[in-house]
Amino acid sequence: NKVVPFDEFKEFKTKLPCGLLPVLELDDNGQYLDQSNAILRYVGKIGGLYPEDPLLALQVDEVIYTVLEA
């Protein structure tokens, strides 16, 4: 977890895909990934927590989007 101070954000922003936070920085290549839901899905998949079955994956996505829209 890294906090970017306001005075450093302008320079840091140029490294970001969409110029927005939050981002996930990959350890293996330093690539920045953005979009919270995409990050959640990625972490869930590499951690074995996101289902491969399309129907179960849809149900997980329903919960994520329900929480975000609440």
C-alpha positions as a LaTeX table, in Angstrom:
\begin{tabular}{lrrr}
\hline
Residue & $x$ (\AA) & $y$ (\AA) & $z$ (\AA) \\
\hline
Asn1 & 0.00 & 0.00 & 0.00 \\
Lys2 & 1.45 & 3.33 & $-1.03$ \\
Val3 & 0.08 & 6.80 & $-0.37$ \\
Val4 & 0.99 & 9.35 & $-3.02$ \\
Pro5 & 1.34 & 12.84 & $-1.54$ \\
Phe6 & $-0.54$ & 15.56 & $-3.43$ \\
Asp7 & 2.65 & 17.35 & $-4.47$ \\
Glu8 & 4.00 & 14.12 & $-6.06$ \\
Phe9 & 0.80 & 13.04 & $-7.77$ \\
Lys10 & 1.19 & 15.23 & $-10.88$ \\
Glu11 & 4.44 & 13.45 & $-11.83$ \\
Phe12 & 3.20 & 10.00 & $-10.71$ \\
Lys13 & 0.00 & 10.46 & $-12.75$ \\
Thr14 & 1.98 & 10.30 & $-16.00$ \\
Lys15 & 2.88 & 6.65 & $-15.25$ \\
Leu16 & $-0.74$ & 5.58 & $-14.80$ \\
Pro17 & $-2.85$ & 4.05 & $-17.60$ \\
Cys18 & $-5.77$ & 6.45 & $-17.13$ \\
Gly19 & $-4.11$ & 8.94 & $-14.79$ \\
Leu20 & $-6.33$ & 7.83 & $-11.90$ \\
Leu21 & $-6.07$ & 5.96 & $-8.61$ \\
Pro22 & $-6.36$ & 3.29 & $-7.32$ \\
Val23 & $-3.83$ & 1.21 & $-9.23$ \\
Leu24 & $-2.15$ & $-2.12$ & $-8.69$ \\
Glu25 & 1.57 & $-2.23$ & $-9.42$ \\
Leu26 & 2.76 & $-5.65$ & $-10.54$ \\
Asp27 & 5.95 & $-6.79$ & $-8.80$ \\
Asp28 & 7.30 & $-8.76$ & $-11.74$ \\
Asn29 & 7.37 & $-5.95$ & $-14.31$ \\
Gly30 & 6.31 & $-2.72$ & $-12.57$ \\
Gln31 & 3.22 & $-2.42$ & $-14.77$ \\
Tyr32 & 0.34 & $-0.41$ & $-13.34$ \\
Leu33 & $-3.20$ & $-1.75$ & $-13.66$ \\
Asp34 & $-6.21$ & 0.41 & $-12.95$ \\
Gln35 & $-9.98$ & 0.10 & $-12.56$ \\
Ser36 & $-11.05$ & $-1.27$ & $-9.20$ \\
Asn37 & $-13.31$ & $-4.02$ & $-10.51$ \\
Ala38 & $-10.67$ & $-5.31$ & $-12.93$ \\
Ile39 & $-8.15$ & $-5.36$ & $-10.09$ \\
Leu40 & $-10.59$ & $-7.26$ & $-7.85$ \\
Arg41 & $-11.22$ & $-9.83$ & $-10.55$ \\
Tyr42 & $-7.48$ & $-10.23$ & $-11.30$ \\
Val43 & $-6.55$ & $-10.70$ & $-7.64$ \\
Gly44 & $-9.45$ & $-13.11$ & $-7.18$ \\
Lys45 & $-8.30$ & $-15.18$ & $-10.15$ \\
Ile46 & $-4.64$ & $-15.42$ & $-9.15$ \\
Gly47 & $-5.69$ & $-16.21$ & $-5.57$ \\
Gly48 & $-8.09$ & $-18.95$ & $-6.69$ \\
Leu49 & $-11.09$ & $-17.06$ & $-5.31$ \\
Tyr50 & $-12.80$ & $-16.11$ & $-8.59$ \\
Pro51 & $-14.75$ & $-18.99$ & $-10.13$ \\
Glu52 & $-13.97$ & $-20.39$ & $-13.57$ \\
Asp53 & $-17.58$ & $-21.42$ & $-14.04$ \\
Pro54 & $-19.32$ & $-18.59$ & $-15.96$ \\
Leu55 & $-22.53$ & $-18.73$ & $-13.90$ \\
Leu56 & $-20.69$ & $-18.63$ & $-10.59$ \\
Ala57 & $-18.49$ & $-15.80$ & $-11.91$ \\
Leu58 & $-21.64$ & $-13.88$ & $-12.84$ \\
Gln59 & $-22.94$ & $-14.33$ & $-9.29$ \\
Val60 & $-19.68$ & $-12.99$ & $-7.86$ \\
Asp61 & $-19.90$ & $-10.00$ & $-10.20$ \\
Glu62 & $-23.50$ & $-9.39$ & $-9.09$ \\
Val63 & $-22.34$ & $-9.08$ & $-5.49$ \\
Ile64 & $-19.48$ & $-6.75$ & $-6.42$ \\
Tyr65 & $-21.70$ & $-4.44$ & $-8.47$ \\
Thr66 & $-24.49$ & $-4.51$ & $-5.87$ \\
Val67 & $-22.06$ & $-3.32$ & $-3.21$ \\
Leu68 & $-20.70$ & $-0.60$ & $-5.50$ \\
Glu69 & $-24.18$ & 0.66 & $-6.40$ \\
Ala70 & $-25.45$ & 0.70 & $-2.81$ \\
\hline
\end{tabular}
